[in-house]
């Protein structure tokens, strides 16, 4: 059974009803119009369902194409041109060409995260102070039970030994652990320089101390502390025998009348 749109059916009914009931006047006008509306013969328009479906699909496609044309595919800010400045904003002059080049180099390095730090600008001096500083940093970072002086002494003893680099590396790993591998590599690569500088500093300190003691006019002060003497068993027995002999000699002198007066 085919369906007829309600709007087309309504347009067909209204003109025919007006034409049929147009000649009537008075009270029977509405009655005649209603009778003709339901009893009259009206032509029925046949509509193909496939045509209505095709028309609907065409309408949907046209709406989609219009929507695609109106929507922009560009992203926000793609038409903005931005160029990072390669030189700082300052006025150049003939007198400051060298300074301007230095400032431009520093500025470009700052933009590329290559700005020199204080440690990089200063040349490392591998000596006792450097070793103490590295030991202090290692103790703070890794919570080691050593003191910085004790750790420094142990490291210097290992570096000063005549072992091979592999043996020294293993000994350093046992003390510092694998978390101190950077310090270990630095110590091994600069082992000769570090040991030489520390030995020079110790010799200079010892000579300076001797010179200060030689030129000092202050009287010597007594050394306080626990005083002890190391003796062998033979020496102890000999001392005991000497005491016994001294006691016997004193007793013999006391018994003799002439010699006792000399003692008194």
C-alpha positions in Angstrom: 0.0 0.0 0.0 1.5 3.4 -1.1 1.5 6.3 1.3 0.5 9.9 0.4 2.0 12.9 2.1 -0.5 14.7 4.3 0.4 18.1 2.9 -0.4 17.2 -0.7 -3.6 15.5 0.4 -4.7 18.6 2.3 -4.0 20.9 -0.7 -6.1 18.6 -2.9 -9.0 18.6 -0.5 -9.3 22.3 0.3 -9.8 23.6 -3.3 -12.3 20.9 -4.2 -14.3 21.5 -1.0 -14.4 25.2 -1.7 -15.6 24.7 -5.3 -18.4 22.3 -4.4 -19.8 24.2 -1.5 -19.3 27.7 -3.0 -22.9 28.0 -4.4 -24.6 27.2 -1.1 -25.7 30.0 1.1 -27.4 30.3 4.5 -27.7 27.6 7.1 -27.1 24.6 4.9 -23.7 25.8 3.8 -21.6 24.1 6.5 -23.6 20.9 6.2 -23.3 20.7 2.5 -19.6 21.4 2.7 -19.0 18.6 5.2 -21.0 16.1 3.2 -19.0 16.8 0.1 -15.7 16.6 2.0 -16.4 13.0 3.0 -18.6 11.7 0.2 -17.0 13.4 -2.8 -14.6 11.6 -5.2 -11.1 12.9 -5.1 -8.1 11.9 -7.3 -5.3 10.1 -5.4 -1.8 10.9 -6.4 0.6 7.9 -6.5 4.2 8.5 -5.2 7.0 6.0 -5.6 8.8 5.2 -2.2 12.1 4.7 -3.9 11.9 8.2 -5.4 11.3 9.7 -2.0 14.2 7.8 -0.5 16.5 8.9 -3.3 15.4 12.5 -2.8 16.2 12.2 0.9 19.6 10.8 0.3 20.4 13.6 -2.2 19.3 16.1 0.4 21.6 14.6 3.0 24.6 14.6 0.6 24.0 18.2 -0.3 23.9 19.2 3.4 27.2 17.4 4.0 29.0 19.0 1.1 27.8 22.4 2.2 29.0 21.7 5.8 32.5 20.6 4.5 32.8 23.8 2.5 32.0 26.0 5.4 34.3 24.3 8.0 37.9 25.5 7.9 40.7 22.9 8.4 43.5 25.3 9.4 44.7 25.1 13.0 44.9 28.1 15.3 48.2 30.1 15.0 49.5 28.4 11.9 49.7 31.7 10.0 51.8 33.4 12.6 55.5 33.6 11.7 57.9 33.5 14.6 61.7 33.8 14.3 63.9 33.4 17.4 66.5 36.3 17.5 70.1 35.2 17.1 71.6 38.4 18.6 70.7 40.4 21.6 68.8 43.6 21.2 71.4 46.4 21.4 72.8 49.0 19.1 76.1 48.1 17.5 79.0 50.5 17.3 82.4 50.4 15.7 84.2 50.6 19.1 82.5 47.6 20.6 82.8 45.1 17.8 84.7 42.6 20.0 82.4 43.0 23.0 79.4 42.6 20.8 80.7 39.3 19.4 81.4 38.0 22.9 77.9 39.0 24.1 76.3 37.4 21.0 78.2 34.2 21.6 77.1 34.1 25.3 73.5 34.9 24.3 73.4 32.1 21.6 74.9 29.6 24.1 72.2 30.6 26.6 69.5 30.0 24.1 70.9 26.5 23.4 71.4 25.7 27.1 75.2 25.8 26.8 75.8 28.7 29.1 79.2 28.0 30.9 78.9 27.3 34.6 81.3 28.4 37.3 82.8 25.0 37.6 83.4 24.8 33.9 85.0 28.2 33.7 87.5 27.3 36.4 90.2 24.8 35.6 90.3 21.8 37.9 93.3 21.5 40.2 93.8 17.9 41.3 95.3 18.3 44.8 94.5 17.6 48.4 91.7 20.2 48.6 90.0 18.8 45.5 90.1 15.3 46.9 88.7 16.4 50.3 85.9 18.2 48.5 85.0 15.1 46.4 85.0 13.0 49.6 82.8 15.5 51.4 80.3 15.5 48.5 80.3 11.7 48.3 79.6 11.4 52.0 76.7 13.9 51.8 75.1 12.3 48.7 75.4 8.7 49.7 75.3 8.8 53.5 78.6 7.0 54.0 79.8 6.3 57.6 83.4 7.5 56.9 84.6 10.9 57.8 86.0 13.0 54.9 89.5 12.8 56.3 89.4 9.1 56.7 87.9 8.5 53.2 90.5 10.9 51.7 93.4 9.0 53.4 92.1 5.6 52.2 91.7 6.8 48.7 95.2 8.4 48.6 96.7 5.2 50.0 95.1 3.2 47.2 96.1 5.7 44.5 99.6 5.8 45.8 100.1 2.0 45.6 102.0 0.4 42.8 99.1 -1.8 41.8 97.6 -1.9 38.2 94.7 0.3 37.2 92.3 -2.7 37.3 93.3 -3.6 40.9 93.0 0.1 41.9 89.7 0.4 40.2 88.4 -2.7 42.1 89.7 -1.3 45.4 88.0 2.0 44.8 84.7 0.3 43.9 84.9 -1.6 47.2 85.1 1.7 49.1 83.0 4.1 47.0 80.5 1.6 45.5 79.1 1.6 42.0 77.2 4.8 42.7 80.6 6.6 42.8 81.7 5.4 39.4 82.2 9.0 38.0 84.5 9.8 40.9 86.4 6.5 40.4 87.0 7.2 36.7 88.1 10.8 37.5 90.5 9.5 40.2 92.0 6.8 37.9 92.4 9.2 34.9 94.2 11.8 37.0 95.9 9.5 39.4 99.5 10.6 38.6 98.7 14.3 38.8 96.8 13.9 42.0 99.4 11.9 43.9 102.2 14.2 42.7 100.4 17.4 43.8 99.5 15.9 47.2 103.1 14.8 47.8 104.4 18.2 46.9 102.0 19.9 49.3 102.9 17.5 52.1 106.7 18.1 51.5 106.2 21.8 51.5 104.1 21.7 54.6 106.7 19.6 56.4 109.6 21.9 55.4 107.6 24.9 56.5 106.9 23.3 59.9 110.6 22.5 60.4 111.6 26.0 59.5 109.1 27.5 61.9 110.3 25.2 64.7 114.0 26.1 64.0 113.4 29.8 64.1 111.1 29.8 67.1 112.6 31.3 70.4 109.9 30.0 72.6 111.0 27.6 75.4 110.0 24.0 74.9 106.9 23.0 76.7 106.4 19.6 78.3 104.4 17.0 76.4 101.4 16.0 78.4 99.7 12.6 77.9 100.1 9.0 78.8 103.8 8.0 79.1 104.8 4.4 78.7 107.9 2.3 77.9 107.9 -0.9 76.0 110.1 -3.6 77.6 110.7 -7.2 76.8 110.4 -10.0 79.4 114.2 -10.4 79.7 114.6 -6.7 80.5 111.8 -6.9 83.1 113.6 -9.9 84.8 116.9 -8.1 84.7 115.3 -5.0 86.4 113.8 -7.1 89.1 117.2 -8.8 89.8 118.9 -5.4 90.0 116.3 -4.2 92.6 116.9 -7.4 94.6 120.7 -6.8 94.5 120.3 -3.2 95.6 118.1 -4.2 98.5 120.7 -6.8 99.6 123.5 -4.3 99.4 121.5 -1.8 101.5 120.8 -4.4 104.2 124.5 -5.4 104.3 125.6 -1.8 104.7 123.1 -1.3 107.5 124.4 -4.3 109.4 128.0 -3.1 109.2 128.7 -0.4 112.0 131.2 1.7 110.1 129.5 1.7 106.8 126.1 2.6 108.4 127.6 5.9 109.6 128.7 6.7 106.1 125.2 6.1 104.8 123.7 8.3 107.5 
